[in-house]
Amino acid sequence: MNRRSRTSSTPPLRPLTGTRLAEALIAGWQPLQRLDADGFAVLRSRGVTRRAHSIIALEPPADGPELAAALERVESLVAMAGERPTHRILEDITPPALEDLLAERGDEATGSSEILELPLTGTLPRPHPSAVIATGALDEDWFDAAWRLAPRDGEGARDTLHDILAGTPSVQVRLPAGEEPDAGVGRAALVTAGKETLVVMNMIAVDPAQRRRGLGRALSGTLLALAAVQGAKRALLEVESDNTPARTLYRSLGFRRIGGYHYRVRTEADSAA
């Protein structure tokens, strides 16, 4: 792969941890509504995608009784909408006492994912010469291709996903292959963390008929190169823990694990109790 060098005299990046990391991930997959209460962020997006429709503990009470009371108040907001609470449990961010409470009442653990990071310094890939690139607002041609390659379940899911993706400016890439003009797509959401610009990469999808041809690597490399041009200092990725091919690809590009998360979903039996 052709590469270009990006030299910099800037100091090493400040580690992205705690609420800075949580807020960057939220901004990269922007919920349609957000309510902050008792140190929790309640994210709502018409029930579509758990990343944009769940509860995240950012700075909840540490004390047992106070934590339990805050949890009850926050979950009552979700219950008013007739929904079961889903908590996103972020490694080294969610207080262990909260997960203990959720586990003790029987909330199901599901959806394990890793959070990966790559500083955008040194030698970076060059954009693929056939890439179709859009920056800033959501490009409708890109979205049509992304929905075809990676649709979501749920009533009104297409409109909801459109609104989620439109919530954050981004770099959007389409790649052709053979007779297929849109064989792969990828997105890098432009996010601000303090004074730093970074990107959260997501919606990287390849037509099943075009896999094993290097399109995933080409998409990822193009997004990284364009993110650096946009002033980003680092890239973040969220990848499911059991997606070995994707994890292998991202590790080969230099990404390293900086965290992880899973969800705790309240069971119907517990909700009815």
N, C-alpha and C positions, 0 to 999 in steps of 0.2 A: 504493500500500500504506500502510495506517495505520502510523505509527511512534510510538515514545515516546522521550523523551530520558533518557539515563542519565548524569548528571553525576558527576564524581569529582575529588577533589583529590589523589588518589594519584599518585606519581611515575610516569614512563614505565616500561613493562614492560622487565624485563631481557631482552636478546635470548636466544632459545631456540636454542642451538647445541650441538654436540658430543654428549657422552653424555646430557645432559639432554634433548635432542631425541629421541635414539634411545630412551631409556627411556620417554618420554612416548608415542611411537608403539607401543612394545611393550605398554605398559599399556592403550592404547586398543583393542588387538586381542589380548587376553590368551591366550598359548599355554597348552596344558594341562600341559605340562612345560617346565622350563627348567633347563639345566645350564650353569654358568659354569666355564670352564677356559681357562687360558693367555690371558686377556684376551678370549676369545670367549664369546658367549652362544649356546648351542645350543638352539633352540626346537623343540618337538615337539608335534604335534597330529594324530596318526594319519594323517599325510600329506595333510591337508586344508588348503587355502589356504597359499600360500607365505609370506604375512606371519606366520603362526603356525607355520610348519614350515620353518625355514631357519636359517642360521648368520649371526650378525652380529658383526663385529669391533668391539669397544668400545674396548679398550686393549691390543691385542696387542703382542708384542715388535716393536721397530723395526728391529733388526738383521736382515740378510738370512738368515744360517744359523739364527738363533734363531727367526725368523718362519717359515721353512720347516719347522723341526722342530715348532713349535707347531701349524702348520696340519696336519701329518701326524697328530699326536696327536688333535686335535679331530675330524678327518675319520674317524679310525678308530672313533670312537664312533658315527658315523652308519653307517659300513660294517657294523658289528656287527649293525645292524638290517636289513641287506640293502638299504639305500637309497643313492641317489646324492646326494652333497653338493650343496646349493643355498645359495649365499651371497647375502645381501642387501647390495648395494654402495651405501652411503649417501654422498652427495656431501658432501665436506669432513669426513667422519667416518671412513670406511674408508681406511686408509693406501694411497696409490698403489702402494706396493711389493707389497701383497697382491694388488691387481687385476692388476698386472703378472705375478705368479706364476700366477694363474688363467688369464690370457689366453695366456701362453706355453705352457701345457699344453693349450690348446684348449677351455677351458670356454666354453660358449655364452652370449653376452649376450642377455638377453631381458627383457620386462616393464618398460619404462621408465615411470616415474611422477613426478609433481611433488608436492611438499609445500607446501601453502598455509597461510597464517596470517591471522587477523583479530582485532585487539584488540577486546574487547567494551566499548567506551567510546562516549560520544557518543550519537547517535541510532540506535536499534535498531528493527527491525521489531516489530510486535505479533504475538502468536500468532494463527493463523488461527481464526476463531470456530467452525468445524466440527471442529477438531482433536480427536482422541481421544488423551489424554495419559496416560502411565504413567511413574513415576519410581522409581529404586532398583533392585530386583531385576527380573530378566527377566520380562516379562509374556507369558504363554503365547498369548493372543489376538494380540498384536503379532507374536510369533515365527511363528505359523501364517501370518499375512499376509505377513511378510517372506520366508518360505521359498517361498511360492507365487509371489511376484514376483521373487525372486532366489535360486533354488536353486543348489546346488554339486554338482559331479561327485565321484564316488568312493564306495567302499563305506562305509556308515555315515556318509555326509557330513551327513545331517540331524542325527543325534545329536551329532556332533562340533561342527558349527556352533552348535548349542544350547549346548553346554558352553563354547565359546569366548565367546559373547555373555553367558553367565551369569557369566563370571569378573570382570566389572567393572560396578559400578553405573552406571546411565545414565538419560538421558531418552529415551523412546521415543514416537514420534508416528505415528498413522495418520490419513489423510485420505480422506473419501468423495468421490465424484464421480458424478453421475447416479444410476443404479441400483446402482452398485458401492460397497459400504460401506467397502472397503479398497482404494482406487485407488492409494494411495501410502503409503510408509513411510519413516521415517528414524530414526536413532539418534545420540545424542551421549554418548559414554562419559565419565564424570567421572573425571579423573585428577589426581593430585597430583604437582607438580614442585617439589621443595623445599618452600617455604612457600606456593606458589601452586597454586590450583585452576584447571584448564583442561579443555576438552573436546576429544575427538577424534571428529569426525563421520564416520559411515560407514553402510553399509546404506541409503543413500538410493536408493529404487527406485520407479518409477511404472509402472503397468500400460500396456503398449504401446498399448492402445486408448484410453487417456486422456491421451496425451502431447500436447504443444503447447497445453495449457490452463493453464499456469502452476502446475501442482502441484509441480514441482521447486523453484521459487522459494518457494512457500508453505511447503513442508516445511522448506527450509533456513532461512527467516526465523523460523518457529516454533521450531525447534531453537535458533537463536541467542538468541532472546528468553528462552526457558526456561533456557538455560545461564547467562545473566546472572543470572537470579533465583536459580539454585542457587549463585551466588558465583563462577562462572568468570570469569577476567580475559581469556582469549583462547580462540579456537577454532582447531583444526588440521584439515586435510583432506588426504587422499591421493587424487589423481586421475590416471588413466592419461594419458600424454602425447598419445595419439592420440584422446582423447575430447574433441573440440573443443566440442561443445555444452555439456558439463558445465563445461569450463574457462571458457568464455565466461560462463556463468551465475555461477560463483563469483567471477570477476573483477568482474562487475557488482555483486555484493554487497559488494565491498571487499576480498576476499581478495587477498593478494600472495604471490608465490613466495618461499620462504625456503630451498628445497633440493629435492633430488630423489633418486631411487634407481633402480637396476635390479638384475637378478639375474644371477649367473653360475652356470650349471648344468653340472656335469661330464657329459661325453658317455659313452655306454656303452663306446665304444672306449677312452677314457681310464681308465674304471673297471676295465676288464679288463686294462689294461697292467700 
